[in-house]
Structure formats: C-alpha cells, structure tokens
Amino acid sequence: MPFFLDHELHPFYKNNPQARKQFVGLVGCSNKRIQHRPCKARDMYCGALAKMSIRWLDRNCEKWFIISPVYHLLEPDQIIEPYKGRVSDMPEEDIISWAQIIQRQLREKVGFKTPFLILAGAEYANNLRLPKRYRVSKHFKLLDPCQNTIMGMRMHWLRTHPVLSRKVVRMIKHGEALA
C-alpha cells in the first residue's frame, strides 16, 4: 500500500499527476539494521535513512525498487528473508555481474525510457554506473540527487525536498540537487 492514499496526496501531485511518473525510484538499503524475520522488502530495513528514503520514494515515484546485494532488484512488497552481505564486500567481477543483473531486471520490468532516480550510497550508485564495455544498454540513465554525500546531508535533502516540483526535477536532471 502506498505511503499516502489518494486523499492524502500532497497538493502538488493533485495538480500535477504526471510528476510521480518522471522517474523510476531506486533505493539501496544497508543491512546493518534489518528485521530478524521474513517481511516485505519495504519493511526489512530499520535505519533512519532507509526509512526516510523509502517513504520519499513511495510518495514521489509511481514505481520504485529496492536494490539488494543478495536479492538484486526487489519489489517493495516482495517478502524476503533477512540476509547478510554488502556490495563493498564483493569482488570486482561480482560487482559488475550484480550491476548487470540489476540493469537487466530494470529493463525487463520498466524499460529505459524513464530515468532512474537513486537514493543510495556511493557503493550502490557508483557501482550501477558501469563502464561502457559492461553496460547492458546505453539508454540506462541513473540520476543521484545526493551524489557523494554523507548520511546527514541525504536526510536533510529528503526533508527539504518533499515533492518532485519542477524546480527539484530540473536540479536533479542537471546534477545540482545539493548545490
């Protein structure tokens, strides 16, 4: 179930219903603080930044996914088991394979017509940006509004940019979201 029901949508989305379709959201969640029982992927991650990122994507993107080093691409309501594993612990060839699998899954599920908006740390975002020779498609476009920032700055951005207004979209597309 979405974070906001139709009658709870921000007024911006009531006036701009297409705004939630501008990006497909991606969130990479740390497994440092997770549930210790099987549950929906959206509920697995207990850290403050993970919760904020998931709520933001739920509110701002019609379609979004969770990126996992173990499960690859997760639907928010997909039931998963707790796991251990981090992208940063993987050897380089496994990271390339991991990123290619995720890009293939994204192509199958939503295609590459809409850019992907990622809310994740550098270990996820930078590794999904494969060198040309490894890319699944030249049309894969990944935008990161909080690129190369620490947790506190990401949380601040999520709080101060509650909706994908035209201004915010322009900032994201031009890589100046935190400028």
Beta strands, then each sheet from edge to edge (+ up, - down):
strand 1: 24-28
strand 2: 39-40
strand 3: 63-68
strand 4: 72-74
strand 5: 79-80
strand 6: 116-119
strand 7: 142-143
sheet 1: 4+ 3- 1- 6- 7-
sheet 2: 2+ 5-
end
